[in-house]
Amino acid sequence: MTQIWPIFLGILIIVILILIFKEKDHFFFVKALVLFAGMLLFSTVNFLIFFFISFLFIRTDDILKLGNLFVLLGILVIISGILLYIGLRLFNKIFPLSVTTLTLIEYYIQWTLIYVTVYQAIFSNVKKITSVAHYIRVGNFLDPNLFVVIILPSFISAWIAVVLFKRYRRTI
C-alpha cells in the first residue's frame, strides 16, 4: 500500500522551487544552492554514463586502449561542462538567472573545494593533526598540513563574511 505523504511532499517541493525561482530579488542563496545541487547531480550522472561508455568500449575492443586517464578525465569534464551549459541556457529561458545567483554558485564551488581539501588533509594525516600542539611547541609553523587545517577554514569564514557584506551592500 502506497503512502500519500511522499506525493504531497513532492508537490510541495516543486511548488516551493517554482516560487523561489520565479521571485527575482529574493532567495539568492537558496536559489544558488538548489541550482548548484542540481548541477552536481546532473554532472555526476554524466560522469557515470561517460565512464560506463568508456568501460564498454575498452572491454569490447582490444584495439581501443584506455590511454592517458588524465586526458580522458579532462575530455569528460569538458563534455559535461558543455552539457551543463546547454542545460543552464534552457533553464534560463524558463527561470531567468541573475548574476548574483551565478556568482554565489561559483562561491559555493570554491568553498566546497577548499573544505574538501581541509577534510582530506585532516583525515589523511590524523596522527599529525592530533599532535598540533607538538608542531607549535617545536616551532614547525611552516608545515603544509598545519596551514591547510588552520588557515583554509579561516579563509572560508572570511570569504563568507565578505560575500554577506557585499550582498548587504547590494554589490553582488
CNS distance restraints for C-alpha pairs under 8 A (distance, minus, plus):
assign (resid   4 and name CA) (resid   8 and name CA) 6.68 0.50 0.50
assign (resid   5 and name CA) (resid   9 and name CA) 5.93 0.50 0.50
assign (resid   6 and name CA) (resid  10 and name CA) 6.02 0.50 0.50
assign (resid   7 and name CA) (resid  11 and name CA) 6.29 0.50 0.50
assign (resid   8 and name CA) (resid  12 and name CA) 6.02 0.50 0.50
assign (resid   9 and name CA) (resid  13 and name CA) 6.14 0.50 0.50
assign (resid  10 and name CA) (resid  14 and name CA) 6.24 0.50 0.50
assign (resid  11 and name CA) (resid  15 and name CA) 6.15 0.50 0.50
assign (resid  12 and name CA) (resid  16 and name CA) 6.08 0.50 0.50
assign (resid  13 and name CA) (resid  17 and name CA) 6.07 0.50 0.50
assign (resid  14 and name CA) (resid  18 and name CA) 6.17 0.50 0.50
assign (resid  15 and name CA) (resid  19 and name CA) 6.15 0.50 0.50
assign (resid  16 and name CA) (resid  20 and name CA) 6.02 0.50 0.50
assign (resid  17 and name CA) (resid  21 and name CA) 6.07 0.50 0.50
assign (resid  18 and name CA) (resid  22 and name CA) 5.91 0.50 0.50
assign (resid  19 and name CA) (resid  23 and name CA) 6.24 0.50 0.50
assign (resid  20 and name CA) (resid  26 and name CA) 7.64 0.50 0.50
assign (resid  20 and name CA) (resid  27 and name CA) 6.51 0.50 0.50
assign (resid  20 and name CA) (resid  30 and name CA) 8.00 0.50 0.50
assign (resid  20 and name CA) (resid  31 and name CA) 6.81 0.50 0.50
assign (resid  21 and name CA) (resid  31 and name CA) 6.53 0.50 0.50
assign (resid  21 and name CA) (resid  95 and name CA) 6.06 0.50 0.50
assign (resid  22 and name CA) (resid  95 and name CA) 6.23 0.50 0.50
assign (resid  22 and name CA) (resid  96 and name CA) 7.98 0.50 0.50
assign (resid  23 and name CA) (resid  27 and name CA) 7.83 0.50 0.50
assign (resid  24 and name CA) (resid  98 and name CA) 7.92 0.50 0.50
assign (resid  27 and name CA) (resid  31 and name CA) 5.91 0.50 0.50
assign (resid  28 and name CA) (resid  32 and name CA) 6.01 0.50 0.50
assign (resid  28 and name CA) (resid 100 and name CA) 6.95 0.50 0.50
assign (resid  28 and name CA) (resid 101 and name CA) 5.49 0.50 0.50
assign (resid  28 and name CA) (resid 104 and name CA) 7.76 0.50 0.50
assign (resid  29 and name CA) (resid  33 and name CA) 6.08 0.50 0.50
assign (resid  29 and name CA) (resid 101 and name CA) 7.11 0.50 0.50
assign (resid  29 and name CA) (resid 104 and name CA) 6.85 0.50 0.50
assign (resid  30 and name CA) (resid  34 and name CA) 6.04 0.50 0.50
assign (resid  31 and name CA) (resid  35 and name CA) 5.99 0.50 0.50
assign (resid  31 and name CA) (resid 101 and name CA) 6.66 0.50 0.50
assign (resid  32 and name CA) (resid  36 and name CA) 5.86 0.50 0.50
assign (resid  32 and name CA) (resid 101 and name CA) 5.11 0.50 0.50
assign (resid  32 and name CA) (resid 102 and name CA) 6.77 0.50 0.50
assign (resid  32 and name CA) (resid 104 and name CA) 5.90 0.50 0.50
assign (resid  32 and name CA) (resid 105 and name CA) 5.24 0.50 0.50
assign (resid  33 and name CA) (resid  37 and name CA) 6.08 0.50 0.50
assign (resid  33 and name CA) (resid 105 and name CA) 6.85 0.50 0.50
assign (resid  33 and name CA) (resid 108 and name CA) 7.55 0.50 0.50
assign (resid  34 and name CA) (resid  38 and name CA) 6.20 0.50 0.50
assign (resid  35 and name CA) (resid  39 and name CA) 6.10 0.50 0.50
assign (resid  35 and name CA) (resid 105 and name CA) 7.72 0.50 0.50
assign (resid  36 and name CA) (resid  40 and name CA) 6.12 0.50 0.50
assign (resid  36 and name CA) (resid 105 and name CA) 5.93 0.50 0.50
assign (resid  36 and name CA) (resid 108 and name CA) 7.75 0.50 0.50
assign (resid  37 and name CA) (resid  41 and name CA) 6.15 0.50 0.50
assign (resid  38 and name CA) (resid  42 and name CA) 6.09 0.50 0.50
assign (resid  39 and name CA) (resid  43 and name CA) 5.91 0.50 0.50
assign (resid  39 and name CA) (resid  84 and name CA) 6.90 0.50 0.50
assign (resid  40 and name CA) (resid  44 and name CA) 5.97 0.50 0.50
assign (resid  41 and name CA) (resid  45 and name CA) 6.26 0.50 0.50
assign (resid  42 and name CA) (resid  46 and name CA) 6.19 0.50 0.50
assign (resid  42 and name CA) (resid  84 and name CA) 7.62 0.50 0.50
assign (resid  43 and name CA) (resid  47 and name CA) 6.24 0.50 0.50
assign (resid  43 and name CA) (resid  80 and name CA) 6.16 0.50 0.50
assign (resid  43 and name CA) (resid  81 and name CA) 7.89 0.50 0.50
assign (resid  43 and name CA) (resid  84 and name CA) 7.26 0.50 0.50
assign (resid  44 and name CA) (resid  48 and name CA) 6.25 0.50 0.50
assign (resid  45 and name CA) (resid  49 and name CA) 6.17 0.50 0.50
assign (resid  46 and name CA) (resid  50 and name CA) 6.02 0.50 0.50
assign (resid  46 and name CA) (resid  80 and name CA) 6.24 0.50 0.50
assign (resid  47 and name CA) (resid  51 and name CA) 5.91 0.50 0.50
assign (resid  47 and name CA) (resid  76 and name CA) 7.01 0.50 0.50
assign (resid  47 and name CA) (resid  80 and name CA) 7.36 0.50 0.50
assign (resid  48 and name CA) (resid  52 and name CA) 6.04 0.50 0.50
assign (resid  49 and name CA) (resid  53 and name CA) 6.16 0.50 0.50
assign (resid  50 and name CA) (resid  54 and name CA) 6.11 0.50 0.50
assign (resid  50 and name CA) (resid  76 and name CA) 7.00 0.50 0.50
assign (resid  51 and name CA) (resid  55 and name CA) 5.98 0.50 0.50
assign (resid  52 and name CA) (resid  56 and name CA) 6.18 0.50 0.50
assign (resid  53 and name CA) (resid  57 and name CA) 6.34 0.50 0.50
assign (resid  54 and name CA) (resid  58 and name CA) 6.18 0.50 0.50
assign (resid  55 and name CA) (resid  59 and name CA) 6.02 0.50 0.50
assign (resid  56 and name CA) (resid  60 and name CA) 6.07 0.50 0.50
assign (resid  57 and name CA) (resid  61 and name CA) 6.10 0.50 0.50
assign (resid  57 and name CA) (resid  64 and name CA) 6.93 0.50 0.50
assign (resid  58 and name CA) (resid  62 and name CA) 6.85 0.50 0.50
assign (resid  58 and name CA) (resid  64 and name CA) 5.78 0.50 0.50
assign (resid  58 and name CA) (resid  65 and name CA) 6.16 0.50 0.50
assign (resid  58 and name CA) (resid  66 and name CA) 6.54 0.50 0.50
assign (resid  67 and name CA) (resid  72 and name CA) 7.68 0.50 0.50
assign (resid  68 and name CA) (resid  72 and name CA) 6.32 0.50 0.50
assign (resid  69 and name CA) (resid  73 and name CA) 6.01 0.50 0.50
assign (resid  70 and name CA) (resid  74 and name CA) 6.19 0.50 0.50
assign (resid  71 and name CA) (resid  75 and name CA) 6.18 0.50 0.50
assign (resid  72 and name CA) (resid  76 and name CA) 6.23 0.50 0.50
assign (resid  73 and name CA) (resid  77 and name CA) 6.10 0.50 0.50
assign (resid  74 and name CA) (resid  78 and name CA) 6.30 0.50 0.50
assign (resid  75 and name CA) (resid  79 and name CA) 6.20 0.50 0.50
assign (resid  76 and name CA) (resid  80 and name CA) 5.99 0.50 0.50
assign (resid  77 and name CA) (resid  81 and name CA) 6.03 0.50 0.50
assign (resid  78 and name CA) (resid  82 and name CA) 6.21 0.50 0.50
assign (resid  79 and name CA) (resid  83 and name CA) 6.30 0.50 0.50
assign (resid  80 and name CA) (resid  84 and name CA) 6.14 0.50 0.50
assign (resid  81 and name CA) (resid  85 and name CA) 6.08 0.50 0.50
assign (resid  82 and name CA) (resid  86 and name CA) 6.29 0.50 0.50
assign (resid  83 and name CA) (resid  87 and name CA) 6.21 0.50 0.50
assign (resid  84 and name CA) (resid  88 and name CA) 6.07 0.50 0.50
assign (resid  85 and name CA) (resid  89 and name CA) 6.24 0.50 0.50
assign (resid  86 and name CA) (resid  90 and name CA) 6.37 0.50 0.50
assign (resid  87 and name CA) (resid  91 and name CA) 6.03 0.50 0.50
assign (resid  88 and name CA) (resid  92 and name CA) 5.87 0.50 0.50
assign (resid  89 and name CA) (resid  93 and name CA) 6.55 0.50 0.50
assign (resid  90 and name CA) (resid  94 and name CA) 7.05 0.50 0.50
assign (resid  91 and name CA) (resid  95 and name CA) 5.91 0.50 0.50
assign (resid  91 and name CA) (resid  96 and name CA) 7.53 0.50 0.50
assign (resid  92 and name CA) (resid  96 and name CA) 4.50 0.50 0.50
assign (resid  92 and name CA) (resid  97 and name CA) 5.78 0.50 0.50
assign (resid  97 and name CA) (resid 101 and name CA) 6.52 0.50 0.50
assign (resid  97 and name CA) (resid 102 and name CA) 7.20 0.50 0.50
assign (resid  98 and name CA) (resid 102 and name CA) 6.56 0.50 0.50
assign (resid  99 and name CA) (resid 103 and name CA) 5.99 0.50 0.50
assign (resid  99 and name CA) (resid 172 and name CA) 7.55 0.50 0.50
assign (resid 100 and name CA) (resid 104 and name CA) 6.12 0.50 0.50
assign (resid 100 and name CA) (resid 172 and name CA) 5.28 0.50 0.50
assign (resid 101 and name CA) (resid 105 and name CA) 6.33 0.50 0.50
assign (resid 102 and name CA) (resid 106 and name CA) 6.44 0.50 0.50
assign (resid 103 and name CA) (resid 107 and name CA) 6.35 0.50 0.50
assign (resid 103 and name CA) (resid 172 and name CA) 7.71 0.50 0.50
assign (resid 104 and name CA) (resid 108 and name CA) 6.10 0.50 0.50
assign (resid 105 and name CA) (resid 109 and name CA) 6.21 0.50 0.50
assign (resid 106 and name CA) (resid 110 and name CA) 6.29 0.50 0.50
assign (resid 107 and name CA) (resid 111 and name CA) 5.95 0.50 0.50
assign (resid 108 and name CA) (resid 112 and name CA) 5.96 0.50 0.50
assign (resid 109 and name CA) (resid 113 and name CA) 6.21 0.50 0.50
assign (resid 110 and name CA) (resid 114 and name CA) 6.23 0.50 0.50
assign (resid 111 and name CA) (resid 115 and name CA) 6.07 0.50 0.50
assign (resid 111 and name CA) (resid 156 and name CA) 6.24 0.50 0.50
assign (resid 112 and name CA) (resid 116 and name CA) 6.04 0.50 0.50
assign (resid 113 and name CA) (resid 117 and name CA) 6.25 0.50 0.50
assign (resid 114 and name CA) (resid 118 and name CA) 6.36 0.50 0.50
assign (resid 114 and name CA) (resid 152 and name CA) 6.80 0.50 0.50
assign (resid 114 and name CA) (resid 153 and name CA) 7.87 0.50 0.50
assign (resid 114 and name CA) (resid 156 and name CA) 7.56 0.50 0.50
assign (resid 115 and name CA) (resid 119 and name CA) 6.09 0.50 0.50
assign (resid 115 and name CA) (resid 152 and name CA) 7.74 0.50 0.50
assign (resid 115 and name CA) (resid 153 and name CA) 7.15 0.50 0.50
assign (resid 116 and name CA) (resid 120 and name CA) 5.97 0.50 0.50
assign (resid 117 and name CA) (resid 121 and name CA) 6.12 0.50 0.50
assign (resid 117 and name CA) (resid 148 and name CA) 7.55 0.50 0.50
assign (resid 118 and name CA) (resid 122 and name CA) 6.14 0.50 0.50
assign (resid 118 and name CA) (resid 148 and name CA) 5.77 0.50 0.50
assign (resid 118 and name CA) (resid 149 and name CA) 5.56 0.50 0.50
assign (resid 118 and name CA) (resid 152 and name CA) 6.91 0.50 0.50
assign (resid 118 and name CA) (resid 153 and name CA) 7.43 0.50 0.50
assign (resid 119 and name CA) (resid 123 and name CA) 6.23 0.50 0.50
assign (resid 120 and name CA) (resid 124 and name CA) 5.81 0.50 0.50
assign (resid 121 and name CA) (resid 125 and name CA) 6.04 0.50 0.50
assign (resid 121 and name CA) (resid 145 and name CA) 6.24 0.50 0.50
assign (resid 121 and name CA) (resid 148 and name CA) 6.83 0.50 0.50
assign (resid 121 and name CA) (resid 149 and name CA) 6.87 0.50 0.50
assign (resid 122 and name CA) (resid 126 and name CA) 5.77 0.50 0.50
assign (resid 122 and name CA) (resid 129 and name CA) 6.38 0.50 0.50
assign (resid 122 and name CA) (resid 145 and name CA) 7.83 0.50 0.50
assign (resid 122 and name CA) (resid 149 and name CA) 6.62 0.50 0.50
assign (resid 125 and name CA) (resid 129 and name CA) 6.02 0.50 0.50
assign (resid 125 and name CA) (resid 145 and name CA) 7.82 0.50 0.50
assign (resid 126 and name CA) (resid 130 and name CA) 6.10 0.50 0.50
assign (resid 127 and name CA) (resid 131 and name CA) 6.65 0.50 0.50
assign (resid 128 and name CA) (resid 132 and name CA) 6.77 0.50 0.50
assign (resid 129 and name CA) (resid 145 and name CA) 7.82 0.50 0.50
assign (resid 129 and name CA) (resid 146 and name CA) 7.48 0.50 0.50
assign (resid 131 and name CA) (resid 135 and name CA) 6.61 0.50 0.50
assign (resid 132 and name CA) (resid 136 and name CA) 6.33 0.50 0.50
assign (resid 132 and name CA) (resid 146 and name CA) 7.37 0.50 0.50
assign (resid 133 and name CA) (resid 137 and name CA) 6.04 0.50 0.50
assign (resid 134 and name CA) (resid 138 and name CA) 6.16 0.50 0.50
assign (resid 135 and name CA) (resid 139 and name CA) 6.08 0.50 0.50
assign (resid 135 and name CA) (resid 140 and name CA) 5.03 0.50 0.50
assign (resid 135 and name CA) (resid 141 and name CA) 6.71 0.50 0.50
assign (resid 136 and name CA) (resid 140 and name CA) 6.03 0.50 0.50
assign (resid 136 and name CA) (resid 141 and name CA) 6.34 0.50 0.50
assign (resid 141 and name CA) (resid 146 and name CA) 7.09 0.50 0.50
assign (resid 141 and name CA) (resid 147 and name CA) 7.83 0.50 0.50
assign (resid 142 and name CA) (resid 146 and name CA) 7.40 0.50 0.50
assign (resid 142 and name CA) (resid 147 and name CA) 7.20 0.50 0.50
assign (resid 143 and name CA) (resid 147 and name CA) 6.56 0.50 0.50
assign (resid 144 and name CA) (resid 148 and name CA) 6.21 0.50 0.50
assign (resid 145 and name CA) (resid 149 and name CA) 6.16 0.50 0.50
assign (resid 146 and name CA) (resid 150 and name CA) 5.98 0.50 0.50
assign (resid 146 and name CA) (resid 151 and name CA) 7.88 0.50 0.50
assign (resid 147 and name CA) (resid 151 and name CA) 5.18 0.50 0.50
assign (resid 147 and name CA) (resid 152 and name CA) 7.13 0.50 0.50
assign (resid 148 and name CA) (resid 152 and name CA) 5.37 0.50 0.50
assign (resid 148 and name CA) (resid 153 and name CA) 7.93 0.50 0.50
assign (resid 149 and name CA) (resid 153 and name CA) 6.97 0.50 0.50
assign (resid 150 and name CA) (resid 154 and name CA) 6.95 0.50 0.50
assign (resid 151 and name CA) (resid 155 and name CA) 6.37 0.50 0.50
assign (resid 152 and name CA) (resid 156 and name CA) 6.39 0.50 0.50
assign (resid 153 and name CA) (resid 157 and name CA) 6.27 0.50 0.50
assign (resid 154 and name CA) (resid 158 and name CA) 6.11 0.50 0.50
assign (resid 155 and name CA) (resid 159 and name CA) 5.98 0.50 0.50
assign (resid 156 and name CA) (resid 160 and name CA) 6.09 0.50 0.50
assign (resid 157 and name CA) (resid 161 and name CA) 6.31 0.50 0.50
assign (resid 158 and name CA) (resid 162 and name CA) 6.26 0.50 0.50
assign (resid 159 and name CA) (resid 163 and name CA) 6.15 0.50 0.50
assign (resid 160 and name CA) (resid 164 and name CA) 6.11 0.50 0.50
assign (resid 161 and name CA) (resid 165 and name CA) 6.10 0.50 0.50
assign (resid 162 and name CA) (resid 166 and name CA) 6.01 0.50 0.50
assign (resid 163 and name CA) (resid 167 and name CA) 6.08 0.50 0.50
assign (resid 164 and name CA) (resid 168 and name CA) 6.09 0.50 0.50
assign (resid 165 and name CA) (resid 169 and name CA) 6.21 0.50 0.50
assign (resid 166 and name CA) (resid 170 and name CA) 5.97 0.50 0.50
assign (resid 166 and name CA) (resid 171 and name CA) 5.25 0.50 0.50
assign (resid 166 and name CA) (resid 172 and name CA) 6.06 0.50 0.50
assign (resid 167 and name CA) (resid 171 and name CA) 6.03 0.50 0.50
assign (resid 167 and name CA) (resid 172 and name CA) 5.63 0.50 0.50
